[in-house]
Structure formats: structure tokens, C-alpha cells
Amino acid sequence: QVQLVESGGGLVQPGGSLRLSCAASGITFSSYAMNWYRRAPGKEREVVATISNTDATNYKESVKGRFTISRDNAKNTVYLQMNSLKLEDTAVYYCHARWVTFSYWGQGTQVTVSS
């Protein structure tokens, strides 16, 4: 059974930081591209950051320089370090794993940026 379990969300003030984690089980983690998506209230889900199985990374333009995605294959975990958070970063953040036709989602973790 495949599970992706996110953690680390919460309430933070503008300019603050959070680190999201996504622990995977039931997959050969090192083979998968891992992605972070988010869905803000009233908006479509959007990709925030991706990391390939060779550690190549890509970011949504609005988070470049503020967010960092990384992975630890020994721990089957992907991270999203979020710094200089803005009000518009408020969303539910989802972990996603993809390899060829296989695609799995976590349940999401809420990030709220508010003063």
C-alpha cells in the first residue's frame, strides 16, 4: 500500500519559515520524481516545486529564491523549505510522487500565512 504522509504545516507570520516533510512508503522512492503542489482557496491546484530522481529541481516562478525542495532517499522523504513566506503562500500543500504511469498523492497539509 502506497502512502505519502505530509507534515510540518501550520500558522506562520509573513516573513516566517516552515519546513514541510513528506514521508513515502510502499514505493521505490529513489525512482520517483517528487513534487509539491498547492491549492489556495478558490484557486486551481498548482505545482510549486519538483525534484527528479537525479535531483534536478524546478520551481514556480513566484517561489524561486524562497523555497527549496530536497530529498533524502535513505529516509524516503522529500522536503520543502519555505522561507520569506507571504500571505499568498497560504494553501493546502500536497506531496506527489510520479514514475512512468504511476502517480500518488498525499492528503495535504495546511499552510496559513497571516499576521
Buried (B, 14 or more C-beta within 10 A) or exposed (E): EEEBBBBBBEEBEEEEEBBBBBBBEEBEBEEBBBBBBBBBEEEEBEBBBBBBBEEEEEBBEEBEEBBBBBBEBEEBBBBBBBBEBEEEBBBBBBBBBBBEEEEBBBEBBEBBBEE
